[in-house]
Amino acid sequence: MEGEKKELSKQKDLLLLKESHGGKILIEQLESEVEGLLTRLLRTFTSATHIELLAIIAQLEATNNILKTLIESEQNVAILKQEIDEQKDK
């Protein structure tokens, strides 16, 4: 249960960031970056080298993972709270 409490604390911090003015700006920029990388991938997939495609995909994955972490923080907080409450009841 200690691990869940630590993770809950992290997710709450991420949720605070997500809901802050700066967090909203960050999310907008990350969404724009994902869109730009997808556009770049679609425009170059027939002419880019294998290495270039891998680099674009790696950037896309990293950016999307950060975005996903922020966006899913609210849901993660709710899930972790429920898990902790269930463990308390046992």
C-alpha positions in Angstrom: 0.0 0.0 0.0 3.0 2.3 0.5 3.8 2.1 -3.2 0.3 3.1 -4.1 0.4 6.1 -1.7 3.7 7.3 -3.4 2.2 6.8 -6.8 -0.9 8.7 -5.8 1.2 11.6 -4.6 3.0 11.7 -8.0 -0.3 11.5 -9.9 -1.8 14.3 -7.8 1.2 16.5 -8.6 0.8 15.7 -12.3 -2.9 16.6 -12.0 -2.0 19.9 -10.4 0.4 20.6 -13.2 -2.3 19.6 -15.8 -4.8 22.0 -14.3 -2.5 24.9 -13.9 -2.2 27.7 -16.5 1.3 26.5 -17.4 0.2 22.9 -17.6 -2.5 23.9 -20.1 0.0 25.7 -22.2 2.3 22.7 -22.0 -0.5 20.3 -23.1 -1.3 22.6 -26.1 2.3 22.7 -27.1 2.7 18.9 -26.8 -0.5 18.4 -28.8 0.9 20.7 -31.5 4.2 18.9 -31.5 2.5 15.5 -31.9 0.4 16.9 -34.8 3.6 18.3 -36.4 5.5 15.1 -36.0 2.6 13.1 -37.6 2.4 15.6 -40.5 6.2 15.2 -40.9 6.0 11.5 -40.8 3.2 11.4 -43.4 5.0 13.8 -45.7 8.3 12.0 -45.6 7.6 8.3 -45.1 8.1 7.5 -48.8 11.4 9.4 -49.2 13.0 9.3 -45.7 15.6 6.8 -44.8 14.9 4.1 -42.2 17.0 6.0 -39.6 15.0 9.3 -40.3 11.7 7.5 -39.9 12.9 5.9 -36.6 14.0 9.3 -35.3 10.6 10.8 -36.1 8.7 7.9 -34.5 10.9 8.1 -31.4 10.2 11.8 -31.0 6.5 11.1 -31.6 6.5 8.3 -29.0 8.3 10.4 -26.4 6.1 13.5 -26.9 3.0 11.4 -26.8 4.0 9.6 -23.7 4.5 12.9 -21.8 1.1 14.2 -23.1 -0.6 10.9 -22.1 1.0 11.1 -18.6 -0.5 14.5 -18.0 -3.9 13.8 -19.6 -4.4 10.5 -17.7 -3.4 11.9 -14.3 -7.0 12.6 -13.2 -8.1 9.1 -14.0 -5.1 7.6 -12.4 -5.7 9.6 -9.1 -9.3 8.2 -9.0 -8.1 4.6 -9.6 -5.4 4.8 -7.0 -7.7 6.3 -4.4 -10.1 3.5 -5.0 -7.4 0.8 -4.7 -6.1 2.3 -1.5 -9.7 2.5 0.0 -10.3 -1.1 -1.0 -7.0 -2.2 0.7 -8.1 -0.3 3.9 -11.4 -2.2 4.0 -9.6 -5.6 4.0 
